[in-house]
Amino acid sequence: MSKSLSWDDLKCDIQPWIRTAIDSMGFETMTPVQASTIPLFSGNKDVVVESVTGSGKTIAFVIPILERLIKEGANSANFKKSHFHSLIISPTRELASQIHNVIEEFLKYYPDDLYPIRSQLLVGTSSSSVRDDINNFTDNKPQILVGTPGRLLDFLQKTNVKTSSCGAVVLDEADKLLDLNFHKDVETILKMLPKQRRTGLFSATIESAGTQIFKTGMRNPVKVAVKSHSSAPSSLSINYIVVSPKDKLQLLLTLLNNYRFKKCIVYFPTCISVTYFYAFINHLKEQGLVKDDLKLFSLHGKLQTGSRMKTLDSFTSNLTDSVLFTTDVAARGIDIPDVDLVIQLDPPTDSDIFIHRCGRTGRANKIGKALVFLNEGREEDYVPFLEVKNVVLEEEVVELKPVDNLMSKFHEWILQDRARFDHSVRSYVAFMKYYSKHTASSIFRFQTMDFIGIAKFYGLLRLPRMPEITRYASADQIPDEGWLVSPPVDLDNFAYVDKQKEKARLQELKDLKQLNDKKKLKSQLKKKNMAWSDKTLSKEGKAERRAAMAVKRKAIEEKLLQEDGESEGEVEQDWKDLVRQSKKKKHNPVQGSFDDL
Ligand SMILES: Nc1ncnc2c1ncn2[C@@H]1O[C@H](COP(=O)(O)OP(=O)(O)OP(=O)(O)O)[C@@H](O)[C@H]1O
């Protein structure tokens, strides 16, 4: 018989005001993860909790935090000055803010006549400094701190903050917090806390944290794994659509215009691609080519915190159909109850993120649908790959309802402002970098990517001059001088709308023209990426390089002979190894020559 999920049957007592809060929020029954975790974490146990997305993990740690705080007397006037009781760490500002809001929601039901319980949000923003945080902390005396690792660390290292009374710490999205990006800060924070504290780790994909979880200082933790046969909730259906890369934009527009949804999240691979496509699709909307009542939002990690929070709030509260264009900054934890469609233009570089992205819909037993586009060719292998991870995808066939002359509309729009041309190239190059980072590299093979099809999806006018393209795309695919439009664009007369930028560009152009020295011209062209290729210069360059290599080789050979007195054959072997190694290094796809994401 299945365990009762009535709150009355919870295996521990909870404060009456917390029960009132639960009832007022309309949570009629517990979710399985709450039923299992609340008694353990409110008691004396450390917990490692894994349960599918949208299954109510937040409340499964918020209630125990509040219970412990009261039990340990942190809600009393005697609680020591400059101390706090609980710490909740989250990987993103949005998620930290969301958790803080949940705590605040509970605290609305806390009796007024008792010593107040307060929580403080600690995330990096341009509008408030760590000093401001310290002032708030000193003035308001919060017992609960919620924040992101970097800001929390800065805060906790200040002498005005005492960590020795901390009784509980939660790592939400723990596998993320223990990965390479965060683990140093997180471990430093954990080391600052008393050993006697309770620790809770929560995630839908905690297994990925592996042995890292032992570095969190837990004592005999209890593992709570609430999993069905699938790694995704049963209310969520996940489908894939096989598409040729050049048709991806048409497919996205077909879905946005014809699919029924209330709120949709579209995941793009990089920040720059969010900015770029958000601008273009808004332009199409102005032209009447995207549903009129559809409201578009954009959110990524390079925007200021204030604007990120505002966007998320507006998207959440918007009453008409809406779409959020975003990156993985909004992949984990974000809880927007009305999201009923998630679209991934490309699978994420890590399959755990796939589960988190899909999990923005189909939450708390609501029906949701997640769609992922797979480039035709070898990406279909992602389906059986995910099956091994208990994620089952069904194919969906969507008939394109093409926007007429979309490509020429795209190009016309880009040609209105050179800044858009820059964005198109940067988005494309950033995508290359992204693609080369796929952990499932046998499926997402950089070498076999459809470089031209993807360039068309990004609306490129001309292929950027990248060694990776010449190396991996077959020569007959690459159009003359890399141009994807005919006739080619006169780049010298392609202006920025921004007056300052244009002035600077014209000046640069003038300076460039004045450079008569061949060598200077050559390096300048390389840097500016002005020409697809300058065959004469490159031939000469090659000959020069070959001569220089011959001299170098001779010098190395002579040196090795002198030093070791070895036979010529062995020296030649050494030399060949050196060359092989350097070739190997050169052939690593996508090296650091790209703009950062
Ligand atoms: N007992 C409950 N009954 C009904 N709804 C609930 C209950 N507990 C939580 N919820 C709702 O379920 C939704 C998802 O909860 P929450 O964000 O905590 O999920 P999660 O497990 O942390 O998901 P993720 O892994 O994506 O972070 C929220 O909107 C929350 O209000």
Ligand as a Chemical Component Dictionary entry (heavy atoms), coordinates in Angstrom:
data_LIG
# 
_chem_comp.id                   LIG 
_chem_comp.type                 NON-POLYMER 
_chem_comp.pdbx_formal_charge   0 
_chem_comp.three_letter_code    LIG 
# 
loop_
_chem_comp_atom.comp_id 
_chem_comp_atom.atom_id 
_chem_comp_atom.alt_atom_id 
_chem_comp_atom.type_symbol 
_chem_comp_atom.charge 
_chem_comp_atom.model_Cartn_x 
_chem_comp_atom.model_Cartn_y 
_chem_comp_atom.model_Cartn_z 
_chem_comp_atom.pdbx_ordinal 
LIG N1  N1  N 0 2.549  19.678 -1.551  1  
LIG C1  C1  C 0 2.387  20.337 -2.668  2  
LIG N2  N2  N 0 1.234  20.273 -3.343  3  
LIG C2  C2  C 0 1.065  20.947 -4.493  4  
LIG N3  N3  N 0 2.020  21.722 -5.068  5  
LIG C3  C3  C 0 3.191  21.821 -4.449  6  
LIG C4  C4  C 0 3.448  21.143 -3.211  7  
LIG N4  N4  N 0 4.695  21.435 -2.835  8  
LIG C5  C5  C 0 5.203  22.265 -3.769  9  
LIG N5  N5  N 0 4.308  22.498 -4.732  10 
LIG C6  C6  C 0 4.486  23.330 -5.938  11 
LIG O1  O1  O 0 5.219  22.577 -6.887  12 
LIG C7  C7  C 0 5.996  23.431 -7.699  13 
LIG C8  C8  C 0 7.402  22.884 -7.837  14 
LIG O2  O2  O 0 8.047  22.934 -6.580  15 
LIG P1  P1  P 0 9.615  23.155 -6.449  16 
LIG O3  O3  O 0 10.030 24.366 -7.204  17 
LIG O4  O4  O 0 9.971  23.075 -5.046  18 
LIG O5  O5  O 0 10.149 21.866 -7.248  19 
LIG P2  P2  P 0 11.598 21.235 -7.282  20 
LIG O6  O6  O 0 11.440 19.799 -6.930  21 
LIG O7  O7  O 0 12.520 22.042 -6.450  22 
LIG O8  O8  O 0 11.956 21.357 -8.825  23 
LIG P3  P3  P 0 13.376 21.568 -9.545  24 
LIG O9  O9  O 0 14.101 20.259 -9.433  25 
LIG O10 O10 O 0 13.002 21.895 -10.920 26 
LIG O11 O11 O 0 14.063 22.661 -8.817  27 
LIG C9  C9  C 0 5.944  24.806 -7.056  28 
LIG O12 O12 O 0 5.114  25.636 -7.829  29 
LIG C10 C10 C 0 5.352  24.554 -5.698  30 
LIG O13 O13 O 0 4.585  25.641 -5.245  31 
# 
loop_
_chem_comp_bond.comp_id 
_chem_comp_bond.atom_id_1 
_chem_comp_bond.atom_id_2 
_chem_comp_bond.value_order 
_chem_comp_bond.pdbx_ordinal 
LIG N1  C1  SING 1  
LIG C1  N2  SING 2  
LIG C1  C4  DOUB 3  
LIG N2  C2  DOUB 4  
LIG C2  N3  SING 5  
LIG N3  C3  DOUB 6  
LIG C3  C4  SING 7  
LIG C3  N5  SING 8  
LIG C4  N4  SING 9  
LIG N4  C5  DOUB 10 
LIG C5  N5  SING 11 
LIG N5  C6  SING 12 
LIG C6  O1  SING 13 
LIG C6  C10 SING 14 
LIG O1  C7  SING 15 
LIG C7  C8  SING 16 
LIG C7  C9  SING 17 
LIG C8  O2  SING 18 
LIG O2  P1  SING 19 
LIG P1  O3  DOUB 20 
LIG P1  O4  SING 21 
LIG P1  O5  SING 22 
LIG O5  P2  SING 23 
LIG P2  O6  DOUB 24 
LIG P2  O7  SING 25 
LIG P2  O8  SING 26 
LIG O8  P3  SING 27 
LIG P3  O9  DOUB 28 
LIG P3  O10 SING 29 
LIG P3  O11 SING 30 
LIG C9  O12 SING 31 
LIG C9  C10 SING 32 
LIG C10 O13 SING 33 
# 
